């Protein structure tokens, strides 16, 4: 069973579970050399990269829209949202479709990793070294063994307006 099939199976199982069991679960994904997490309760599916239709007058990080089983879904390149250099999409590039406030959005990530349980006791507030462009998207830092996962605030990722510095 491939990683994508296992993750899809996890997502299906999670949909059947109560909200309580999804509380500490995060889908982790890679961007560059960093691993990020987003609450699983927002994730509806994971798909491979596909043809994206560009839409004029959108923010630079919105790559366009896709047709997902007859539904038009906007797609955001998370690298561009974070101000990270764009890279060519490849066969490991995925679109993580999330739904917040009845709005579906696809997040383009380098690759998806796994679903992790990260209890609240293992999550620390983000470090406040300096006010950075993408620090506002960080919900916390999750400790998983010897590793740290950057946990994102999905609502801010989608709905926060660009800030001018």
Secondary structure, 3 states (H helix, E strand, C coil): CCHHHHHHHHHHHHHHCCHHHHCCEEEEEEECCEEEEEEHHHEEEEEECCCCECCCCCCCCEEEEEEECCEEEEEEEHHHHCCCCCCCCCCCCEEEEEEECCEEEEEEECEEEEEEECCHHHEECCCCCCCCCCHHHEEEEEEECCEEEEEECHHHHHHCCCCCC
